Amino acid sequence: MKSSALFDQIGAAKLRAVITDFYRRVFGDVMIGFMFQGKDRQHLIDREYELTAALLGAPGVTYRGLPMRAAHAKHTIFGGHFERRLQILRETMRDHDVDPAVREAWIEHHQSLRSQVTRDRGSECGETVEAAPKLVVVAPADPDRPIKLGRK
């Protein structure tokens, strides 16, 4: 029997809150939200809860959904879509202050499913980061030089 230590760290209520917020973000996302148009959000939340709770060792919880490959076979999901979803999950867990050990197990599990979800093998993006990218401002070489506008 799998240890319930990770599930005990997050608990059922918080896990459901994180997943519900995650799907709220995914459905509204400008990059991947279109893929979820017409989908039953509550059904997805319930299956994601089962999958994640079982992964984290929740006693008595069983994933009742389709195998990953079958569940995603009708959709053209590329590596960028997969990475965007993963980034939204990271941001949601961060915003809900999910324990680092739970975050790590959850993300590793999702990454292990990539080949069952995406269609473009070898498209793996570099690892996404938890924080938003930092803005870099480059000072002009000569700040006193006039700026030219318009055509040459």
C-alpha positions in Angstrom: 0.0 0.0 0.0 1.3 3.5 -0.9 2.1 5.9 1.9 -0.4 8.7 2.3 2.2 11.1 3.7 2.1 13.4 0.6 -1.7 13.4 0.6 -1.8 14.1 4.3 0.4 17.2 3.7 -2.0 18.8 1.3 -5.4 17.3 2.4 -8.5 16.6 0.4 -10.0 20.1 0.6 -6.8 22.0 -0.4 -6.1 19.5 -3.2 -9.6 20.1 -4.6 -9.2 23.9 -4.2 -5.9 23.8 -6.1 -7.3 21.7 -8.9 -10.5 23.8 -9.2 -8.4 27.0 -9.4 -6.0 25.3 -11.9 -8.9 24.5 -14.2 -10.3 28.0 -13.9 -7.0 29.3 -15.1 -6.6 26.7 -17.8 -10.1 27.4 -19.2 -9.4 31.1 -19.3 -5.9 30.9 -20.7 -5.2 32.7 -23.9 -2.7 30.1 -25.1 -4.5 26.8 -24.3 -8.0 27.8 -23.2 -9.4 27.2 -26.7 -8.6 23.5 -26.3 -11.1 23.3 -23.4 -14.1 25.0 -25.1 -17.2 22.9 -24.7 -15.5 20.5 -22.2 -17.2 19.6 -18.9 -15.0 21.5 -16.4 -16.4 19.6 -13.3 -15.7 16.2 -15.0 -12.1 17.3 -15.6 -11.7 18.5 -12.0 -13.1 15.2 -10.7 -10.8 13.1 -12.8 -7.7 15.3 -12.0 -8.6 15.0 -8.3 -8.8 11.2 -8.5 -5.5 11.0 -10.5 -3.6 13.3 -8.2 -5.0 12.1 -4.9 -4.2 8.5 -5.9 -0.7 9.6 -6.9 -0.2 11.3 -3.5 -1.4 8.2 -1.7 -5.0 9.1 -0.7 -6.6 6.1 0.9 -9.7 4.8 -1.0 -9.3 7.0 -4.0 -9.1 5.4 -7.4 -8.7 7.1 -10.8 -11.8 6.2 -12.8 -10.9 8.1 -16.0 -9.6 6.8 -19.4 -6.0 5.9 -19.8 -4.0 9.1 -20.6 -3.3 8.1 -24.2 -7.0 7.3 -24.9 -8.3 10.4 -23.1 -6.1 12.7 -25.3 -6.1 10.8 -28.6 -8.8 13.0 -30.2 -6.8 16.2 -29.5 -3.7 17.6 -31.3 -1.6 18.5 -28.3 1.9 19.8 -28.9 4.8 20.2 -26.6 4.2 23.9 -26.1 0.6 23.2 -25.1 1.8 20.6 -22.6 4.4 23.0 -21.2 1.9 25.8 -20.9 -0.4 23.6 -18.9 2.5 22.5 -16.7 3.4 26.2 -16.1 -0.1 27.0 -15.1 0.0 24.1 -12.7 3.2 25.3 -11.2 1.9 28.8 -10.7 -1.3 27.6 -9.2 0.5 25.4 -6.7 2.8 28.3 -5.8 -0.1 30.6 -5.3 -1.8 28.1 -3.0 1.4 27.5 -1.1 1.5 23.8 -1.8 4.2 21.9 0.1 7.4 21.6 -2.0 7.5 17.8 -1.7 3.9 17.6 -3.0 4.7 20.0 -5.8 7.7 18.0 -6.9 5.8 14.6 -6.9 2.9 16.2 -8.8 5.1 17.9 -11.5 7.2 14.8 -11.9 4.1 12.7 -12.4 2.8 15.1 -15.0 6.1 15.2 -16.9 6.1 11.3 -17.0 2.8 11.5 -18.9 4.1 13.7 -21.7 4.6 10.9 -24.2 1.0 9.7 -23.6 -0.5 13.2 -24.1 1.5 15.0 -26.8 1.9 14.1 -30.5 5.1 15.8 -31.4 7.8 13.6 -30.0 11.1 15.5 -29.3 9.4 18.9 -28.9 10.1 19.1 -25.2 10.7 22.7 -24.2 13.4 23.6 -21.8 12.3 23.4 -18.2 9.8 26.2 -17.4 10.5 28.2 -14.4 8.2 28.8 -11.4 8.6 32.6 -11.4 7.6 34.9 -14.2 10.5 35.9 -16.4 12.4 39.0 -15.3 12.3 42.1 -17.5 15.8 43.2 -18.6 16.2 46.8 -19.6 19.2 47.7 -21.6 20.4 51.3 -21.4 21.1 53.0 -24.8 24.8 53.5 -25.6 24.5 57.3 -25.7 21.5 58.5 -23.7 22.0 62.1 -25.0 21.8 61.2 -28.6 18.5 62.3 -30.2 16.1 59.5 -31.2 15.2 59.4 -34.9 11.6 58.8 -35.7 10.1 58.0 -39.1 11.7 57.0 -42.3 15.4 57.5 -43.2 
